[in-house]
Amino acid sequence: MEPGLVFTQHAQDVIEERMIDPSWVALTVDSPEATLRDARDPEITHALRRIPEHGNRVLRVVYNHTVDPQRVVTAYFDRTLKGKL
């Protein structure tokens, strides 16, 4: 989908279902406003970025940062972060 990233089948499915532009996913991984380490898996990073084209909602992209190319596991607009980023 995007150069430098690999998408799991789950990620491909949810990005399509949720009508998330794959370029937003790449932008969020490349230039996040915030990152969090996964509480259970040290190989997983959560990248967060507001998407102006989608009402400034916060896109959360969960990806494995230890592989090359990086592997996107899932992506979704995180309602719990509305107005907090």
Summary of the structure (lengths in Angstrom):
residues: 85
radius of gyration: 11.8
end to end distance: 26.9
largest distance: 33.0
contacts: 241
relative contact order: 0.25
helix: 28%
strand: 36%
